[in-house]
Amino acid sequence: MTNQSNLEKVMAIHAEMLQTNHYCYFELAYTRYTDWMVWICSNAREQDPNRKILLQGQGCTPEEACVDALNKYEGQAND
């Protein structure tokens, strides 16, 4: 069994969420101002201005953004 990258872990969470919410979406993006960001939201903002951010993180690399997101997500599960 191989170890999953943090990006693969985030993608697996998204795949699991899609089982119950076919509208949730995953986004990995880079901007000059924020570096890398990863998001999973309950719906597109254009379709649902009250959408929920289910997972989000930021970092200098995609992996760092995913680590940040996973840490926050796991912290929410423990609340």
Protein Blocks (a to p, Z undefined) as FASTA:
>chain_A
ZZddfklmmmmmmmmmmmmmmkbccdddddfklopaddddfbdfklomkbccfbdcddfb
fklmmmmmmmmmmmmmmZZ
